[in-house]
Amino acid sequence: MTVTKDKIAGHFRKYSKFISAINLGSSRLNEDETLIIQKLEAENKRLREEIEKIKKSSKALETFFNQIPSPVCILDKNYNFVRVNEAYAKEFSYNISELSGNNYFDYYPFITKEIFDDVVSTKKTYQAMGKPFLTPDHPQRRLTYWNWTLPPVLDA
């Protein structure tokens, strides 16, 4: 099961409501019920701490993704853009929002799809140094050479 910030927050809300409801009648609780409440409160605290850790981690990753000077894009299993960073959008003269959800090969049909298919099927990173790259929709750029790294993002 993948743990997400939303799942943890959902559990947290559920436990908070449960604890609040029980605390309303706390004067009539026996020892077992009190122990259950204490365990739930401890779990509630642990979940709050986990949420804070996830928020900090998410913020750090978001900052890194947006500030790295190298063009980076994340594609889904069908090669649709999930995310691109500012450097990617700037390098290829696109707005971030216009790429999201669109297929990579609609923009770059001249790139060999088999390379991407191989990364998906083998689950192994592809790297190329000085790979020729020509963008027909930007003829002013001429031929450029790129260092490519295509790592599979597994279990995402």
N, CA, C and O of each residue as an XYZ file, in Angstrom:
624
protein
N       0.834     -1.171      0.000
C       0.000      0.000      0.000
C       0.884      1.242      0.000
O       1.829      1.329      0.785
N       0.594      2.183     -0.854
C       1.335      3.423     -0.917
C       0.763      4.403      0.091
O      -0.438      4.674      0.102
N       1.626      4.926      0.928
C       1.195      5.899      1.920
C       1.327      7.281      1.308
O       2.399      7.669      0.844
N       0.234      8.012      1.312
C       0.259      9.375      0.797
C      -0.153     10.334      1.893
O      -0.728      9.947      2.911
N       0.156     11.584      1.656
C      -0.212     12.625      2.610
C      -1.724     12.635      2.826
O      -2.187     12.793      3.955
N      -2.491     12.468      1.756
C      -3.952     12.479      1.864
C      -4.476     11.302      2.683
O      -5.408     11.460      3.471
N      -3.876     10.116      2.499
C      -4.320      8.949      3.265
C      -4.060      9.146      4.750
O      -4.910      8.843      5.587
N      -2.869      9.659      5.069
C      -2.549      9.887      6.476
C      -3.477     10.938      7.060
O      -3.976     10.778      8.174
N      -3.712     12.006      6.318
C      -4.611     13.064      6.800
C      -6.020     12.518      7.015
O      -6.687     12.898      7.977
N      -6.478     11.635      6.135
C      -7.797     11.025      6.281
C      -7.896     10.194      7.543
O      -8.883     10.278      8.274
N      -6.866      9.382      7.802
C      -6.852      8.582      9.030
C      -6.805      9.491     10.252
O      -7.471      9.240     11.257
N      -6.021     10.530     10.151
C      -5.901     11.479     11.255
C      -7.255     12.097     11.589
O      -7.631     12.170     12.759
N      -7.989     12.540     10.573
C      -9.311     13.134     10.800
C     -10.269     12.117     11.426
O     -11.044     12.445     12.325
N     -10.200     10.881     10.932
C     -11.082      9.838     11.453
C     -10.790      9.579     12.936
O     -11.713      9.504     13.747
N      -9.510      9.442     13.288
C      -9.147      9.219     14.685
C      -9.523     10.416     15.550
O     -10.002     10.240     16.671
N      -9.313     11.627     15.046
C      -9.634     12.831     15.823
C     -11.117     12.881     16.159
O     -11.488     13.180     17.294
N     -11.967     12.588     15.175
C     -13.414     12.593     15.417
C     -13.792     11.512     16.429
O     -14.619     11.735     17.314
N     -13.171     10.331     16.285
C     -13.456      9.222     17.182
C     -13.067      9.573     18.615
O     -13.827      9.332     19.553
N     -11.880     10.141     18.772
C     -11.404     10.507     20.109
C     -12.290     11.589     20.711
O     -12.627     11.525     21.893
N     -12.668     12.578     19.916
C     -13.549     13.651     20.408
C     -14.875     13.081     20.879
O     -15.390     13.476     21.925
N     -15.429     12.155     20.110
C     -16.713     11.551     20.479
C     -16.586     10.770     21.776
O     -17.476     10.829     22.624
N     -15.503     10.047     21.939
C     -15.311      9.259     23.155
C     -15.076     10.174     24.353
O     -15.580      9.912     25.446
N     -14.312     11.243     24.149
C     -14.002     12.149     25.257
C     -15.239     12.836     25.816
O     -15.245     13.243     26.978
N     -16.276     12.970     25.017
C     -17.512     13.584     25.500
C     -18.119     12.787     26.649
O     -18.729     13.357     27.554
N     -17.952     11.483     26.610
C     -18.509     10.645     27.667
C     -17.428     10.026     28.521
O     -17.634      8.948     29.080
N     -16.276     10.675     28.642
C     -15.126     10.074     29.305
C     -15.329      9.800     30.794
O     -14.617      8.974     31.365
N     -16.271     10.463     31.423
C     -16.471     10.215     32.855
C     -17.008      8.807     33.114
O     -16.923      8.316     34.240
N     -17.552      8.158     32.101
C     -18.137      6.827     32.276
C     -17.242      5.720     31.697
O     -17.705      4.593     31.524
N     -15.980      6.017     31.396
C     -15.109      5.031     30.761
C     -14.483      4.090     31.785
O     -14.139      4.495     32.895
N     -14.343      2.825     31.387
C     -13.641      1.882     32.242
C     -12.155      1.873     31.850
O     -11.748      2.616     30.957
N     -11.355      1.044     32.508
C      -9.908      1.014     32.262
C      -9.571      0.633     30.824
O      -8.699      1.245     30.207
N     -10.258     -0.374     30.290
C      -9.984     -0.806     28.917
C     -10.272      0.308     27.916
O      -9.502      0.539     26.984
N     -11.375      0.978     28.121
C     -11.738      2.073     27.217
C     -10.729      3.219     27.322
O     -10.371      3.837     26.320
N     -10.281      3.491     28.537
C      -9.275      4.536     28.739
C      -7.975      4.164     28.029
O      -7.334      5.015     27.412
N      -7.589      2.891     28.118
C      -6.378      2.419     27.449
C      -6.505      2.559     25.931
O      -5.558      2.965     25.258
N      -7.665      2.224     25.407
C      -7.909      2.367     23.969
C      -7.768      3.830     23.556
O      -7.145      4.136     22.539
N      -8.340      4.720     24.339
C      -8.250      6.152     24.026
C      -6.795      6.610     24.057
O      -6.364      7.373     23.193
N      -6.045      6.150     25.042
C      -4.638      6.535     25.138
C      -3.856      6.042     23.918
O      -3.007      6.754     23.381
N      -4.155      4.819     23.493
C      -3.480      4.282     22.306
C      -3.861      5.075     21.056
O      -3.018      5.370     20.209
N      -5.139      5.411     20.958
C      -5.585      6.204     19.810
C      -4.956      7.594     19.814
O      -4.576      8.112     18.764
N      -4.849      8.189     20.985
C      -4.217      9.505     21.077
C      -2.738      9.424     20.703
O      -2.215     10.320     20.041
N      -2.063      8.357     21.122
C      -0.656      8.170     20.757
C      -0.524      7.983     19.245
O       0.380      8.536     18.619
N      -1.435      7.199     18.669
C      -1.423      6.992     17.215
C      -1.727      8.301     16.494
O      -1.129      8.606     15.463
N      -2.648      9.059     17.039
C      -3.002     10.360     16.486
C      -1.771     11.273     16.466
O      -1.508     11.945     15.469
N      -1.026     11.292     17.563
C       0.195     12.100     17.647
C       1.224     11.624     16.625
O       1.854     12.435     15.945
N       1.389     10.306     16.520
C       2.343      9.746     15.558
C       1.970     10.151     14.132
O       2.835     10.509     13.331
N       0.670     10.090     13.824
C       0.214     10.470     12.485
C       0.451     11.953     12.216
O       0.824     12.330     11.105
N       0.238     12.791     13.221
C       0.524     14.230     13.058
C       1.999     14.441     12.714
O       2.338     15.228     11.830
N       2.859     13.731     13.423
C       4.300     13.845     13.177
C       4.655     13.350     11.776
O       5.481     13.955     11.092
N       4.029     12.250     11.349
C       4.266     11.736      9.998
C       3.815     12.728      8.934
O       4.493     12.918      7.925
N       2.673     13.356      9.164
C       2.175     14.361      8.219
C       3.185     15.495      8.096
O       3.465     15.954      6.989
N       3.728     15.945      9.207
C       4.719     17.027      9.176
C       5.975     16.601      8.423
O       6.531     17.384      7.653
N       6.426     15.363      8.641
C       7.600     14.860      7.918
C       7.332     14.819      6.419
O       8.177     15.219      5.618
N       6.152     14.334      6.046
C       5.793     14.257      4.625
C       5.721     15.651      4.019
O       6.180     15.864      2.897
N       5.150     16.599      4.749
C       5.073     17.977      4.245
C       6.466     18.549      4.005
O       6.718     19.166      2.970
N       7.374     18.342      4.964
C       8.740     18.851      4.820
C       9.449     18.180      3.653
O      10.116     18.844      2.858
N       9.305     16.875      3.553
C       9.930     16.129      2.464
C       9.371     16.563      1.118
O      10.118     16.750      0.158
N       8.069     16.720      1.054
C       7.413     17.147     -0.179
C       7.891     18.533     -0.590
O       8.146     18.783     -1.768
N       8.009     19.425      0.375
C       8.468     20.784      0.085
C       9.912     20.767     -0.420
O      10.247     21.482     -1.364
N      10.759     19.958      0.201
C      12.159     19.862     -0.225
C      12.263     19.314     -1.648
O      13.019     19.837     -2.466
N      11.497     18.255     -1.940
C      11.521     17.685     -3.290
C      10.976     18.666     -4.320
O      11.508     18.769     -5.425
N       9.930     19.376     -3.965
C       9.340     20.377     -4.859
C      10.348     21.489     -5.158
O      10.493     21.914     -6.304
N      11.036     21.952     -4.123
C      12.050     22.992     -4.300
C      13.171     22.492     -5.201
O      13.587     23.189     -6.126
N      13.659     21.287     -4.934
C      14.721     20.703     -5.761
C      14.275     20.588     -7.212
O      15.002     20.991     -8.121
N      13.098     20.048     -7.431
C      12.579     19.837     -8.782
C      12.488     21.158     -9.542
O      12.848     21.232    -10.717
N      12.007     22.191     -8.870
C      11.818     23.475     -9.539
C      13.102     24.271     -9.710
O      13.187     25.109    -10.608
N      14.106     24.028     -8.866
C      15.319     24.832     -8.927
C      16.487     24.166     -9.638
O      17.470     24.836     -9.956
N      16.405     22.881     -9.892
C      17.497     22.217    -10.593
C      17.625     22.843    -11.988
O      16.621     23.003    -12.682
N      18.841     23.196    -12.404
C      18.996     23.879    -13.689
C      18.845     22.963    -14.908
O      18.708     23.448    -16.031
N      18.869     21.684    -14.701
C      18.725     20.743    -15.817
C      17.256     20.535    -16.153
O      16.417     20.476    -15.255
N      16.938     20.425    -17.437
C      15.554     20.121    -17.823
C      15.159     18.726    -17.337
O      15.859     17.747    -17.595
N      14.038     18.650    -16.634
C      13.552     17.375    -16.107
C      12.065     17.261    -16.411
O      11.295     18.201    -16.210
N      11.677     16.077    -16.904
C      10.249     15.814    -17.069
C       9.952     14.437    -16.486
O      10.809     13.553    -16.460
N       8.734     14.282    -16.027
C       8.263     12.998    -15.510
C       7.104     12.579    -16.396
O       6.159     13.337    -16.614
N       7.196     11.359    -16.902
C       6.165     10.820    -17.788
C       5.444      9.676    -17.095
O       6.022      8.991    -16.251
N       4.179      9.469    -17.451
C       3.465      8.309    -16.927
C       3.777      7.096    -17.804
O       4.593      7.182    -18.721
N       3.129      5.976    -17.521
C       3.434      4.737    -18.250
C       3.063      4.806    -19.728
O       3.539      3.998    -20.524
N       2.221      5.759    -20.096
C       1.845      5.939    -21.507
C       2.614      7.077    -22.157
O       2.287      7.509    -23.262
N       3.643      7.561    -21.463
C       4.520      8.634    -21.939
C       3.820      9.984    -22.022
O       4.177     10.831    -22.840
N       2.829     10.173    -21.174
C       2.198     11.487    -21.058
C       2.949     12.275    -19.991
O       3.395     11.714    -18.990
N       3.082     13.572    -20.213
C       3.750     14.423    -19.241
C       2.942     14.468    -17.949
O       1.747     14.766    -17.958
N       3.606     14.169    -16.847
C       3.014     14.317    -15.525
C       3.491     15.646    -14.939
O       2.701     16.424    -14.404
N       4.791     15.886    -15.052
C       5.399     17.124    -14.550
C       6.584     17.491    -15.420
O       7.265     16.621    -15.963
N       6.820     18.770    -15.547
C       8.070     19.282    -16.110
C       8.530     20.402    -15.190
O       7.714     21.080    -14.565
N       9.839     20.590    -15.111
C      10.318     21.694    -14.287
C      10.470     22.950    -15.148
O      10.324     22.909    -16.369
N      10.764     24.054    -14.484
C      10.904     25.340    -15.178
C      11.991     25.266    -16.248
O      11.825     25.799    -17.346
N      13.100     24.606    -15.925
C      14.207     24.508    -16.879
C      13.772     23.780    -18.154
O      14.176     24.160    -19.253
N      12.962     22.749    -18.013
C      12.475     22.003    -19.180
C      11.577     22.894    -20.034
O      11.750     22.984    -21.250
N      10.630     23.544    -19.392
C       9.698     24.411    -20.124
C      10.455     25.524    -20.846
O      10.168     25.828    -22.004
N      11.407     26.119    -20.168
C      12.187     27.214    -20.770
C      13.041     26.705    -21.933
O      13.088     27.329    -22.993
N      13.704     25.588    -21.732
C      14.599     25.042    -22.767
C      13.860     24.741    -24.063
O      14.392     24.950    -25.153
N      12.628     24.246    -23.938
C      11.880     23.853    -25.128
C      10.786     24.852    -25.506
O       9.954     24.578    -26.371
N      10.798     26.006    -24.850
C       9.871     27.112    -25.159
C       8.401     26.706    -25.044
O       7.594     26.996    -25.927
N       8.071     26.038    -23.954
C       6.681     25.677    -23.671
C       6.290     26.229    -22.312
O       7.141     26.533    -21.476
N       4.992     26.351    -22.110
C       4.476     26.629    -20.770
C       4.305     25.290    -20.072
O       3.930     24.296    -20.695
N       4.578     25.271    -18.795
C       4.432     24.030    -18.031
C       3.026     23.467    -18.190
O       2.853     22.265    -18.392
N       2.031     24.329    -18.100
C       0.639     23.867    -18.141
C       0.251     23.271    -19.491
O      -0.618     22.400    -19.544
N       0.865     23.711    -20.571
C       0.475     23.181    -21.878
C       0.999     21.767    -22.117
O       0.460     21.045    -22.955
N       2.032     21.368    -21.401
C       2.576     20.020    -21.580
C       1.835     18.981    -20.736
O       1.673     17.837    -21.161
N       1.399     19.364    -19.576
C       0.789     18.432    -18.629
C      -0.354     17.635    -19.253
O      -1.311     18.198    -19.784
N      -0.228     16.299    -19.175
C      -1.260     15.404    -19.691
C      -1.109     15.054    -21.159
O      -1.765     14.133    -21.645
N      -0.256     15.771    -21.869
C      -0.050     15.492    -23.293
C       1.054     14.467    -23.484
O       1.915     14.297    -22.620
N       1.023     13.790    -24.612
C       1.978     12.730    -24.881
C       3.314     13.293    -25.358
O       3.369     14.174    -26.216
N       4.369     12.770    -24.789
C       5.732     13.185    -25.123
C       5.991     13.087    -26.622
O       6.606     13.976    -27.212
N       5.523     12.011    -27.230
C       5.829     11.771    -28.647
C       4.980     12.611    -29.595
O       5.249     12.646    -30.796
N       3.954     13.289    -29.069
C       3.251     14.280    -29.884
C       4.144     15.500    -30.104
O       4.038     16.179    -31.126
N       5.014     15.769    -29.153
C       5.937     16.900    -29.249
C       7.251     16.504    -29.919
O       7.873     17.313    -30.607
N       7.661     15.274    -29.717
C       8.951     14.808    -30.237
C       8.782     13.481    -30.975
O       9.300     12.459    -30.527
N       8.061     13.482    -32.105
C       7.805     12.225    -32.822
C       9.063     11.615    -33.441
O       9.080     10.435    -33.789
N      10.092     12.410    -33.572
C      11.332     11.954    -34.199
C      12.222     11.180    -33.231
O      13.208     10.574    -33.652
N      11.894     11.191    -31.958
C      12.692     10.459    -30.972
C      12.249      9.001    -30.977
O      11.059      8.694    -31.057
N      13.211      8.133    -30.891
C      12.944      6.704    -30.952
C      12.198      6.227    -29.712
O      12.745      6.216    -28.609
N      10.948      5.835    -29.908
C      10.098      5.371    -28.806
C      10.621      4.059    -28.215
O      10.375      3.757    -27.047
N      11.332      3.293    -29.017
C      11.837      1.995    -28.544
C      12.760      2.153    -27.334
O      12.811      1.280    -26.468
N      13.484      3.266    -27.280
C      14.358      3.507    -26.125
C      13.511      3.580    -24.852
O      13.857      2.985    -23.831
N      12.421      4.300    -24.923
C      11.529      4.448    -23.772
C      10.875      3.107    -23.430
O      10.779      2.731    -22.262
N      10.429      2.394    -24.464
C       9.816      1.077    -24.244
C      10.791      0.123    -23.556
O      10.403     -0.661    -22.690
N      12.056      0.201    -23.951
C      13.076     -0.661    -23.362
C      13.269     -0.339    -21.873
O      13.417     -1.247    -21.055
N      13.266      0.939    -21.530
C      13.393      1.337    -20.122
C      12.225      0.779    -19.315
O      12.412      0.277    -18.207
N      11.028      0.871    -19.872
C       9.839      0.371    -19.174
C       9.898     -1.150    -19.021
O       9.630     -1.673    -17.940
N      10.244     -1.855    -20.086
C      10.216     -3.323    -20.030
C      11.358     -3.910    -19.201
O      11.164     -4.900    -18.496
N      12.548     -3.307    -19.279
C      13.691     -3.856    -18.537
C      13.823     -3.276    -17.131
O      14.511     -3.834    -16.276
N      13.149     -2.143    -16.911
C      13.256     -1.431    -15.633
C      14.689     -0.992    -15.356
O      15.109     -0.886    -14.204
N      15.426     -0.740    -16.424
C      16.816     -0.302    -16.317
C      16.968      1.086    -16.934
O      16.351      1.406    -17.950
N      17.792      1.885    -16.304
C      18.036      3.254    -16.756
C      18.784      3.263    -18.086
O      19.706      2.477    -18.303
N      18.373      4.158    -18.960
C      19.057      4.392    -20.233
C      19.847      5.688    -20.099
O      19.327      6.688    -19.605
N      21.103      5.672    -20.539
C      21.911      6.884    -20.550
C      22.590      7.026    -21.899
O      23.030      6.047    -22.502
N      22.664      8.259    -22.358
C      23.373      8.561    -23.599
C      24.114      9.877    -23.403
O      23.572     10.830    -22.844
N      25.329      9.917    -23.858
C      26.126     11.139    -23.783
C      26.251     11.706    -25.192
O      26.583     10.986    -26.134
N      25.987     12.980    -25.326
C      26.118     13.639    -26.620
C      25.126     13.147    -27.654
O      25.455     13.054    -28.837
N      23.907     12.828    -27.218
C      22.883     12.338    -28.151
C      22.399     13.511    -29.011
O      21.980     14.537    -28.477
N      22.456     13.362    -30.347
C      21.981     14.440    -31.227
C      20.492     14.702    -31.012
O      19.695     13.772    -30.889
N      20.140     15.965    -30.969
C      18.758     16.356    -30.716
C      18.435     17.556    -31.592
O      19.052     18.615    -31.474
N      17.472     17.377    -32.458
C      17.037     18.440    -33.358
C      15.547     18.642    -33.149
O      14.770     17.692    -33.239
N      15.151     19.863    -32.874
C      13.730     20.142    -32.669
C      13.177     20.844    -33.901
O      13.455     22.024    -34.118
N      12.401     20.134    -34.706
C      11.871     20.709    -35.939
C      10.988     21.933    -35.710
O      10.921     22.815    -36.566
N      10.311     21.993    -34.563
C       9.444     23.139    -34.306
C      10.222     24.372    -33.838
O       9.640     25.442    -33.655
N      11.530     24.223    -33.644
C      12.400     25.350    -33.293
C      13.641     25.319    -34.189
O      14.736     25.029    -33.706
N      13.489     25.613    -35.494
C      14.610     25.480    -36.429
C      15.784     26.401    -36.098
O      16.909     26.123    -36.514
N      15.555     27.476    -35.371
C      16.629     28.393    -35.022
C      17.652     27.752    -34.081
O      18.760     28.266    -33.926
N      17.296     26.668    -33.473
C      18.180     26.025    -32.500
C      19.273     25.196    -33.154
O      20.338     24.992    -32.570
N      19.020     24.734    -34.324
C      19.943     23.834    -35.020
C      20.079     22.523    -34.249
O      19.288     22.203    -33.361
N      21.095     21.799    -34.620
C      21.352     20.508    -33.983
C      22.095     20.745    -32.666
O      23.100     21.455    -32.625
N      21.588     20.143    -31.604
C      22.264     20.210    -30.307
C      22.545     18.785    -29.842
O      21.989     17.822    -30.370
N      23.398     18.674    -28.867
C      23.772     17.361    -28.336
C      23.465     17.338    -26.846
O      23.850     18.233    -26.094
N      22.761     16.289    -26.445
C      22.266     16.208    -25.080
C      22.789     14.968    -24.372
O      22.987     13.913    -24.975
N      23.003     15.131    -23.086
C      23.253     13.979    -22.221
C      21.899     13.589    -21.644
O      21.251     14.378    -20.956
N      21.491     12.384    -21.927
C      20.168     11.898    -21.528
C      20.290     10.857    -20.434
O      21.190     10.018    -20.450
N      19.385     10.923    -19.499
C      19.215      9.853    -18.526
C      17.723      9.588    -18.431
O      16.946     10.481    -18.094
N      17.328      8.364    -18.728
C      15.918      7.959    -18.653
C      15.786      6.854    -17.604
O      15.878      5.671    -17.932
N      15.572      7.238    -16.345
C      15.401      6.213    -15.310
C      13.933      5.830    -15.175
O      13.061      6.694    -15.259
N      13.650      4.560    -14.968
C      12.255      4.188    -14.701
C      11.911      4.580    -13.265
O      12.725      4.416    -12.357
N      10.716      5.090    -13.073
C      10.238      5.377    -11.720
C       9.315      4.218    -11.366
O       8.174      4.151    -11.823
N       9.819      3.324    -10.561
C       9.097      2.097    -10.243
C       8.140      2.307     -9.080
O       8.417      3.090     -8.171
N       7.024      1.611     -9.113
C       6.024      1.638     -8.036
C       5.530      3.038     -7.717
O       5.296      3.372     -6.556
N       5.373      3.849     -8.743
C       4.875      5.215     -8.496
C       3.446      5.324     -8.978
O       2.836      6.387     -8.866
